[in-house]
Amino acid sequence: MESPKETVVRLHAKLEQRKTKTAKWSDYYNGNRPLLFASPEFSKTHGGLFEKFSDNWCQLVPDSTVERLMPLGFRLDDGSIDEAAGKTWRQSECDVEVGLAFLEALITGRAFALVWKPDGKTTEITFQSPSNAIVEYVPGSRRKRKAGLLVWRDGAFEFATLFNIVAGEYRVYRYQRESGHAGEWGDRTEGLPESEPSHLPNPLKAIPLVELPNRSRLHGSPRSEIENVAPLQDAMNTLWAHLMTASDTLALPARAVLGMDRPVKEILDADGEVVGEEDLPLDSFRSDRLLWLEREGASIAEFSAADLTNYTKVIEVAVQHIAAQTRTPPHYLLGQMVNVSADALVAAESGLVAKVQERQRYFGAALREVMRLAALADGDTARAEALALGSVVWRDAQFRSDAQYADALTKLKAINVPDEALWERIPGVDPDQVKRWKSMRNDQAAAIVGGDLAGVFGPKPEAAPEVPQEGV
C-alpha cells in the first residue's frame, strides 16, 4: 500500500510534467512566442528582429468566452435560492475570483477550487492554479476524488498539503522541504503553532480540492481553448514578419539607371597621380534626389511597388479559420460590423452563445460540488445534499439590448409567467436584488390594501390658486 509521502512524490512528479504544457498555453495567451515556420535564410538574414513580435489572437478567444460566464447564485433541489451559499460565495470574493479561475481553465485546460476553514470558524473558498494543484480520481470514475495535492513555495521552503484517504479515514498530511532542492519531504513545522501536529484528520470527510475542467472527451484530459489557435497564430506571425520586411524594401516604386557606369572617385597618390578608382556611396544621391545621364543611350527604368495585400488576404483567411474552429464571432476578430441588423447579430453570435452554455454545464457541475463542500464545512449536511441536486444561476450568455429584453419579458408576462421568473432573466440581476424587489412589491401592495395611497403614489398635489378675472 502506498504511503502518504509516496503519494506526494508521485503526484508532485505528475504536476511537474503538467507545468510544461501549462506554461506553453500561458505563453501563447500572453503573446510570448518565437517566430516559427520561417526559412533558415530568413532567420539568418534578419536574426532576432522579430523575436518579440506577436499578432496575438490567442488572447481574444478565451476572453470572449469568459466574459459571458458569470454565476449569480445557487439553487437548492426545491428551486429556491440558497442565501447561505451566496453569503459564503461573497465572503470569499468568489464573485471576482471565479472569473480568473474560468479564464485559467480556458487557457490551460483546468483550474482548481479549495474549500477549507483556515481559522476553524469561517469557511473559505480559494481558487488555485493548475501549476500548484492536482486531483487524482478513483480508477474508473471521472468524478469521485481519491486524493488532492496542493504545492507552493514561500521563502526558503516548498510546502505540500495532501488530502488523502487512508484506511477509510479522510486525513490531511502537510510536508515541507528546502526550495530549489529535490530532497525528501519532511513533516511540516514552518508556520504552524507548536501545539499543532503536521498531520491531522480532515473534518470535511471529503477531498476539499475540486477540479474545474474545460471540455474534455470521455477518455482524455481537459483541453485548452488555445490548442486549435496555436498553429494559425504561429503562421500569422511569420506572415506579418514577411510583410513588414517586404514593406521595408518593396512597398515603394524603385528606379534604376541603365547604360551608365557606377559613379566613382579617383584615388591619387602623394604626387597627385591617379592610381585607382573607388565607388562612391549612393546614399547621398538617394537622399539629395540627384540624377545625371551623360552617356549616350543611358535610360531610366522603374519597378512598381509590391502588392502587400497578398499577405493580408492570407492573414484574413487564417483569422476566419480561427473564428470557425473556435466559434468566435467574426466581428470579434475582424472588427467589421456596419449596419448589421439585430437578427444578423444574434445569428453571428449563436455559436459563441452555444459554446458558453456548454461551458456553463461543465463548470456548473464543479461549482455545485464546491458549494456542497462549503455546506459540509458549515456542518449543514442537509443543505449540502440539496446543493448537490440543485443548479447554478448564470447570467444570460447572450448579450441583448434593453429593448430586446423588455420586449421578450413583456411577451412572457402576457402568458402569466411570474414576476420573479421574469426578473431573474434580466442581465446582471442577482438573487439578492430579486429578493429586494419582491419585498418592495409586497410593501407596495400592503400600502394599497391599507389605504395608504400617498405612501405609494405620493401626496395629492395641491390645486393651483384661482386667479380672479377682470370685470368679475
C-alpha positions as CSV (number, residue, x, y, z in Angstrom):
1,M,0.0,0.0,0.0
2,E,1.3,3.4,-0.9
3,S,2.3,5.7,2.0
4,P,1.1,9.4,2.1
5,K,4.7,10.6,1.4
6,E,5.0,8.3,-1.6
7,T,1.7,9.7,-2.9
8,V,3.1,13.2,-2.5
9,V,6.2,12.3,-4.5
10,R,4.1,10.7,-7.3
11,L,1.5,13.4,-7.6
12,H,4.2,16.1,-7.4
13,A,6.1,14.5,-10.3
14,K,2.9,14.4,-12.3
15,L,2.3,18.0,-11.5
16,E,5.8,19.0,-12.7
17,Q,5.0,17.2,-16.1
18,R,1.9,19.3,-16.5
19,K,3.7,22.5,-15.9
20,T,5.4,22.3,-19.3
21,K,2.1,22.3,-21.2
22,T,0.6,24.9,-18.8
23,A,3.5,27.3,-19.4
24,K,3.2,26.7,-23.2
25,W,-0.5,27.8,-23.3
26,S,0.1,30.7,-20.9
27,D,2.9,31.9,-23.2
28,Y,0.5,31.8,-26.2
29,Y,-2.1,33.8,-24.3
30,N,0.5,36.4,-23.3
31,G,1.8,36.6,-26.8
32,N,5.3,35.3,-25.9
33,R,6.0,33.3,-29.0
34,P,9.2,32.7,-31.0
35,L,9.0,33.1,-34.8
36,L,8.2,29.7,-36.3
37,F,7.8,28.5,-39.9
38,A,10.4,30.9,-41.2
39,S,13.1,29.6,-43.6
40,P,16.7,29.3,-42.4
41,E,17.6,32.0,-45.0
42,F,15.1,34.4,-43.4
43,S,16.3,33.7,-39.9
44,K,19.9,34.2,-41.0
45,T,19.2,37.5,-42.7
46,H,17.0,39.1,-40.0
47,G,18.3,37.4,-36.9
48,G,16.2,38.2,-33.8
49,L,14.5,41.3,-35.4
50,F,11.0,39.8,-34.8
51,E,11.8,37.9,-31.6
52,K,9.3,40.0,-29.5
53,F,6.6,40.4,-32.2
54,S,3.3,38.6,-32.0
55,D,-0.1,39.4,-33.5
56,N,-1.9,37.9,-30.5
57,W,-5.2,36.2,-31.4
58,C,-4.8,33.6,-28.7
59,Q,-5.9,36.1,-26.0
60,L,-9.2,37.1,-27.7
61,V,-10.6,33.5,-28.0
62,P,-10.7,32.7,-24.2
63,D,-11.5,36.3,-23.3
64,S,-14.6,36.3,-25.5
65,T,-15.9,33.2,-23.7
66,V,-15.0,34.1,-20.1
67,E,-16.7,37.5,-20.3
68,R,-20.1,35.7,-20.7
69,L,-19.5,33.2,-17.8
70,M,-21.0,34.9,-14.7
71,P,-22.6,32.8,-11.9
72,L,-25.2,34.8,-10.0
73,G,-26.4,32.3,-7.3
74,F,-27.1,28.7,-6.4
75,R,-30.4,26.9,-6.3
76,L,-31.4,24.1,-3.9
77,D,-33.1,21.0,-5.2
78,D,-36.5,22.6,-4.5
79,G,-35.8,25.5,-6.8
80,S,-35.3,28.1,-4.0
81,I,-32.2,30.3,-3.8
82,D,-29.6,29.3,-1.2
83,E,-28.8,32.5,0.6
84,A,-26.2,30.9,2.8
85,A,-24.3,29.7,-0.2
86,G,-24.4,33.2,-1.7
87,K,-23.1,34.7,1.5
88,T,-20.2,32.2,1.6
89,W,-19.5,33.0,-2.1
90,R,-19.3,36.7,-1.5
91,Q,-17.3,36.4,1.7
92,S,-14.5,34.6,-0.2
93,E,-14.8,37.2,-3.0
94,C,-15.6,34.4,-5.4
95,D,-17.8,36.7,-7.5
96,V,-14.4,38.2,-8.7
97,E,-12.0,35.3,-8.3
98,V,-14.2,32.8,-10.2
99,G,-13.6,34.8,-13.4
100,L,-9.9,34.3,-13.0
101,A,-10.4,30.6,-12.4
102,F,-12.6,30.2,-15.6
103,L,-10.0,32.1,-17.6
104,E,-7.2,29.9,-16.3
105,A,-9.3,26.8,-17.2
106,L,-10.0,28.0,-20.7
107,I,-6.3,28.8,-21.2
108,T,-4.6,25.8,-19.7
109,G,-7.5,23.3,-19.6
110,R,-8.2,23.2,-15.9
111,A,-8.3,25.2,-12.6
112,F,-9.0,24.2,-9.0
113,A,-11.0,25.3,-6.0
114,L,-10.2,24.6,-2.4
115,V,-12.8,24.7,0.4
116,W,-11.4,24.9,3.9
117,K,-11.7,26.6,7.3
118,P,-8.3,28.2,7.9
119,D,-9.3,29.6,11.3
120,G,-11.8,26.8,12.1
121,K,-14.7,29.3,12.1
122,T,-15.2,30.9,8.6
123,T,-15.5,28.7,5.5
124,E,-13.2,30.0,2.8
125,I,-13.2,29.2,-1.0
126,T,-9.9,29.8,-2.9
127,F,-9.2,29.1,-6.5
128,Q,-5.8,27.5,-7.4
129,S,-3.7,27.5,-10.5
130,P,-3.0,24.2,-12.3
131,S,0.7,24.8,-11.7
132,N,0.3,24.1,-8.0
133,A,-2.7,21.8,-7.6
134,I,-3.7,18.4,-8.8
135,V,-6.5,16.0,-8.1
136,E,-6.4,12.2,-8.5
137,Y,-9.6,10.2,-9.1
138,V,-10.7,6.7,-8.2
139,P,-9.9,4.4,-11.1
140,G,-12.9,4.1,-13.4
141,S,-14.5,7.3,-12.1
142,R,-14.4,10.7,-13.6
143,R,-16.0,12.4,-10.5
144,K,-15.0,10.6,-7.3
145,R,-11.8,12.1,-6.0
146,K,-9.2,9.9,-4.4
147,A,-6.6,12.5,-3.4
148,G,-5.7,16.1,-3.8
149,L,-2.3,17.8,-3.6
150,L,-1.5,21.5,-3.2
151,V,2.1,22.7,-3.5
152,W,3.5,26.2,-3.1
153,R,6.7,28.0,-2.2
154,D,7.3,30.6,0.5
155,G,10.7,31.9,1.0
156,A,13.3,29.2,1.7
157,F,10.8,26.3,1.8
158,E,8.5,24.4,-0.5
159,F,5.3,23.2,1.1
160,A,2.9,20.4,0.1
161,T,-0.5,19.6,1.6
162,L,-2.0,16.2,0.7
163,F,-5.7,15.5,1.2
164,N,-6.0,11.7,1.2
165,I,-8.0,8.7,2.3
166,V,-6.0,6.2,4.5
167,A,-7.8,3.0,5.7
168,G,-11.2,4.6,5.0
169,E,-10.3,7.8,7.0
170,Y,-10.0,11.2,5.5
171,R,-6.8,12.9,6.6
172,V,-4.6,15.9,5.8
173,Y,-0.8,15.5,5.5
174,R,1.5,18.5,5.5
175,Y,5.1,18.4,4.4
176,Q,8.0,20.7,3.6
177,R,11.4,20.8,2.1
178,E,14.0,23.4,1.2
179,S,13.3,25.4,-2.0
180,G,15.4,24.6,-5.0
181,H,16.3,21.1,-3.7
182,A,14.8,17.8,-4.9
183,G,15.2,16.4,-1.4
184,E,13.0,14.2,0.6
185,W,9.8,15.7,2.0
186,G,9.7,16.1,5.8
187,D,6.9,16.8,8.2
188,R,5.9,20.5,8.1
189,T,6.9,22.6,11.1
190,E,7.3,26.1,9.5
191,G,4.4,28.4,10.0
192,L,2.5,26.1,12.3
193,P,1.8,26.6,16.0
194,E,4.0,24.5,18.3
195,S,1.0,22.5,19.6
196,E,-0.4,21.8,16.1
197,P,0.6,18.5,14.5
198,S,1.8,18.3,11.0
199,H,-0.9,15.7,10.1
200,L,-4.5,15.8,11.2
201,P,-7.9,14.4,10.5
202,N,-10.0,16.0,7.7
203,P,-13.2,17.3,9.3
204,L,-15.0,17.6,6.0
205,K,-14.9,13.9,5.4
206,A,-14.3,14.6,1.7
207,I,-11.4,15.7,-0.6
208,P,-11.8,19.5,-0.4
209,L,-9.9,20.2,-3.7
210,V,-12.2,20.3,-6.7
211,E,-11.1,20.4,-10.4
212,L,-12.7,22.9,-12.8
213,P,-12.0,21.2,-16.1
214,N,-12.6,22.7,-19.5
215,R,-14.3,20.5,-22.0
216,S,-12.7,17.1,-22.5
217,R,-13.6,13.7,-24.0
218,L,-14.6,10.6,-22.1
219,H,-11.1,9.3,-22.5
220,G,-8.8,12.2,-22.4
221,S,-7.6,15.2,-20.5
222,P,-9.2,18.7,-20.4
223,R,-8.2,20.8,-23.4
224,S,-7.1,24.4,-23.8
225,E,-9.1,26.7,-26.0
226,I,-5.8,27.9,-27.4
227,E,-4.8,24.5,-28.7
228,N,-6.6,24.9,-32.1
229,V,-5.5,28.5,-32.5
230,A,-1.8,28.0,-31.8
231,P,-0.7,26.7,-35.3
232,L,-2.6,29.5,-37.1
233,Q,-1.1,32.0,-34.6
234,D,2.4,31.0,-35.5
235,A,1.7,31.1,-39.2
236,M,0.3,34.6,-39.0
237,N,3.3,35.8,-37.0
238,T,5.5,34.6,-39.8
239,L,3.3,36.2,-42.5
240,W,3.4,39.5,-40.7
241,A,7.2,39.3,-40.5
242,H,7.4,38.7,-44.2
243,L,5.0,41.5,-44.9
244,M,7.0,44.0,-42.8
245,T,10.3,43.1,-44.3
246,A,8.8,43.4,-47.8
247,S,7.3,46.8,-46.9
248,D,10.7,48.0,-45.9
249,T,12.2,47.4,-49.3
250,L,9.4,46.8,-51.8
251,A,6.5,49.0,-50.7
252,L,7.7,52.0,-52.8
253,P,8.4,52.1,-56.5
254,A,12.2,51.6,-57.3
255,R,14.1,53.4,-60.1
256,A,17.2,52.2,-61.9
257,V,19.7,53.9,-64.3
258,L,20.5,51.7,-67.3
259,G,23.5,52.1,-69.6
260,M,25.8,54.1,-67.3
261,D,28.8,53.3,-65.2
262,R,28.5,53.5,-61.4
263,P,29.8,56.9,-60.2
264,V,33.4,56.5,-59.0
265,K,36.1,58.7,-57.4
266,E,39.7,58.7,-58.5
267,I,42.4,57.6,-56.0
268,L,45.5,59.8,-56.1
269,D,49.0,59.1,-54.7
270,A,51.2,61.6,-52.9
271,D,52.3,63.1,-56.2
272,G,48.8,63.6,-57.4
273,E,48.9,60.8,-59.9
274,V,45.8,58.6,-60.4
275,V,46.5,55.2,-59.1
276,G,43.0,53.7,-59.0
277,E,39.3,54.3,-58.6
278,E,36.7,53.6,-55.8
279,D,32.9,53.5,-56.0
280,L,31.0,56.4,-54.5
281,P,28.3,55.5,-52.0
282,L,24.8,56.0,-53.4
283,D,23.2,57.0,-50.1
284,S,23.8,60.7,-50.6
285,F,22.5,60.6,-54.2
286,R,19.3,59.0,-53.0
287,S,18.7,61.5,-50.1
288,D,19.6,64.5,-52.3
289,R,17.4,63.1,-55.2
290,L,20.3,63.7,-57.7
291,L,20.5,62.1,-61.1
292,W,22.5,62.7,-64.2
293,L,22.6,60.9,-67.6
294,E,25.8,61.7,-69.6
295,R,26.4,58.6,-71.6
296,E,24.6,58.2,-74.9
297,G,22.0,55.5,-74.7
298,A,21.5,55.8,-70.9
299,S,17.9,55.5,-69.7
300,I,15.7,55.2,-66.6
301,A,13.7,52.1,-65.6
302,E,11.1,51.8,-62.9
303,F,9.9,48.8,-60.9
304,S,6.4,49.1,-59.5
305,A,5.8,48.6,-55.7
306,A,5.0,45.2,-54.5
307,D,1.3,44.4,-53.8
308,L,1.4,43.7,-50.0
309,T,-2.3,42.9,-49.9
310,N,-1.4,39.3,-50.9
311,Y,-0.1,38.9,-47.4
312,T,-3.1,40.5,-45.7
313,K,-5.5,38.3,-47.6
314,V,-3.9,35.1,-46.3
315,I,-3.9,36.5,-42.8
316,E,-7.6,37.3,-43.1
317,V,-8.3,33.7,-44.2
318,A,-6.4,32.4,-41.2
319,V,-8.4,34.7,-38.9
320,Q,-11.6,33.3,-40.5
321,H,-10.4,29.8,-39.8
322,I,-9.9,30.8,-36.1
323,A,-13.4,32.1,-36.0
324,A,-14.9,28.9,-37.4
325,Q,-12.8,26.5,-35.3
326,T,-13.4,28.3,-32.0
327,R,-16.9,29.5,-32.6
328,T,-15.8,33.1,-32.0
329,P,-18.0,35.7,-33.9
330,P,-16.1,37.0,-36.9
331,H,-16.8,40.6,-36.0
332,Y,-14.9,40.0,-32.7
333,L,-11.8,39.1,-34.7
334,L,-12.0,41.2,-37.9
335,G,-13.8,44.3,-36.4
336,Q,-16.0,44.6,-39.4
337,M,-19.6,45.4,-38.4
338,V,-21.5,48.1,-40.3
339,N,-25.3,48.4,-40.4
340,V,-25.9,44.9,-39.0
341,S,-29.4,44.1,-38.0
342,A,-30.3,42.6,-34.6
343,D,-31.2,39.3,-36.1
344,A,-28.0,39.1,-38.1
345,L,-26.0,39.9,-34.9
346,V,-27.8,37.1,-33.0
347,A,-27.1,34.6,-35.8
348,A,-23.4,35.7,-35.8
349,E,-23.1,35.1,-32.1
350,S,-25.1,31.9,-31.9
351,G,-22.0,29.7,-32.0
352,L,-20.4,31.6,-29.1
353,V,-23.6,31.5,-27.1
354,A,-23.9,27.7,-27.5
355,K,-20.3,27.3,-26.6
356,V,-20.7,29.4,-23.4
357,Q,-23.9,27.5,-22.4
358,E,-21.9,24.2,-22.9
359,R,-19.2,25.5,-20.6
360,Q,-21.8,26.5,-18.0
361,R,-22.8,22.9,-17.8
362,Y,-19.2,21.7,-17.2
363,F,-18.2,24.4,-14.8
364,G,-21.6,24.4,-13.1
365,A,-21.2,20.8,-12.0
366,A,-17.8,21.7,-10.4
367,L,-19.3,24.7,-8.7
368,R,-22.1,22.7,-7.3
369,E,-19.6,20.4,-5.7
370,V,-17.6,23.4,-4.3
371,M,-20.7,24.7,-2.6
372,R,-21.6,21.3,-1.4
373,L,-18.3,21.1,0.3
374,A,-18.8,24.6,1.7
375,A,-22.1,23.5,3.3
376,L,-20.3,20.4,4.8
377,A,-17.7,22.7,6.2
378,D,-20.5,24.7,7.9
379,G,-21.9,21.4,9.3
380,D,-25.1,21.5,7.3
381,T,-25.4,18.1,5.6
382,A,-29.0,18.5,4.5
383,R,-28.2,21.7,2.6
384,A,-25.1,20.1,1.2
385,E,-27.3,17.3,-0.4
386,A,-29.8,19.9,-1.7
387,L,-27.0,21.9,-3.3
388,A,-25.6,18.7,-5.0
389,L,-29.0,18.2,-6.6
390,G,-29.5,21.9,-7.3
391,S,-28.2,24.2,-10.0
392,V,-26.2,27.3,-10.7
393,V,-27.9,30.5,-11.7
394,W,-26.0,32.0,-14.6
395,R,-26.2,35.4,-16.3
396,D,-27.7,35.1,-19.8
397,A,-25.0,34.0,-22.2
398,Q,-26.5,36.1,-25.0
399,F,-26.0,39.9,-25.0
400,R,-29.2,41.7,-26.0
401,S,-30.2,45.3,-25.9
402,D,-32.6,46.7,-23.2
403,A,-35.3,47.0,-25.8
404,Q,-35.0,43.3,-26.8
405,Y,-35.1,42.2,-23.1
406,A,-38.1,44.4,-22.4
407,D,-40.0,43.1,-25.5
408,A,-39.3,39.4,-24.5
409,L,-40.2,39.9,-20.9
410,T,-43.5,41.7,-21.9
411,K,-44.5,38.7,-24.1
412,L,-43.6,36.3,-21.3
413,K,-45.7,38.3,-18.8
414,A,-48.6,38.0,-21.2
415,I,-48.6,34.3,-20.8
416,N,-48.7,34.6,-17.0
417,V,-45.0,33.9,-16.2
418,P,-44.5,35.0,-12.6
419,D,-42.7,38.3,-11.9
420,E,-39.8,36.7,-10.0
421,A,-39.1,34.4,-13.0
422,L,-39.0,37.5,-15.3
423,W,-36.7,39.5,-13.0
424,E,-34.2,36.6,-12.9
425,R,-33.9,36.8,-16.7
426,I,-32.8,40.4,-16.6
427,P,-29.0,40.6,-17.2
428,G,-26.9,41.3,-14.0
429,V,-29.9,40.9,-11.6
430,D,-28.7,38.6,-8.9
431,P,-31.0,36.7,-6.4
432,D,-30.5,39.3,-3.7
433,Q,-31.8,42.0,-6.0
434,V,-34.8,39.8,-6.9
435,K,-35.5,39.4,-3.2
436,R,-35.3,43.1,-2.6
437,W,-37.7,43.8,-5.5
438,K,-40.1,41.2,-4.1
439,S,-40.1,42.9,-0.7
440,M,-40.7,46.3,-2.3
441,R,-43.6,44.9,-4.3
442,N,-45.2,43.4,-1.2
443,D,-44.7,46.6,0.7
444,Q,-46.4,48.5,-2.1
445,A,-49.3,46.0,-2.2
446,A,-49.7,46.3,1.6
447,A,-49.8,50.1,1.4
448,I,-52.6,50.0,-1.2
449,V,-54.7,47.5,0.8
450,G,-54.2,49.6,3.9
451,G,-55.4,52.7,2.1
452,D,-52.0,54.4,2.2
453,L,-52.1,55.6,-1.3
454,A,-50.0,58.6,-0.5
455,G,-47.2,56.2,0.5
456,V,-47.4,54.6,-2.9
457,F,-48.2,57.4,-5.3
458,G,-47.1,60.3,-3.2
459,P,-49.2,63.1,-1.7
460,K,-52.0,64.6,-3.7
461,P,-50.8,67.8,-5.4
462,E,-52.4,71.0,-4.1
463,A,-54.7,72.7,-6.5
464,A,-53.4,75.9,-8.1
465,P,-55.0,79.1,-6.6
466,E,-57.7,80.7,-8.6
467,V,-56.8,83.9,-10.4
468,P,-59.7,86.5,-10.4
469,Q,-60.7,87.6,-13.8
470,E,-61.1,91.3,-14.7
471,G,-64.6,92.7,-14.6
472,V,-65.9,90.0,-12.4
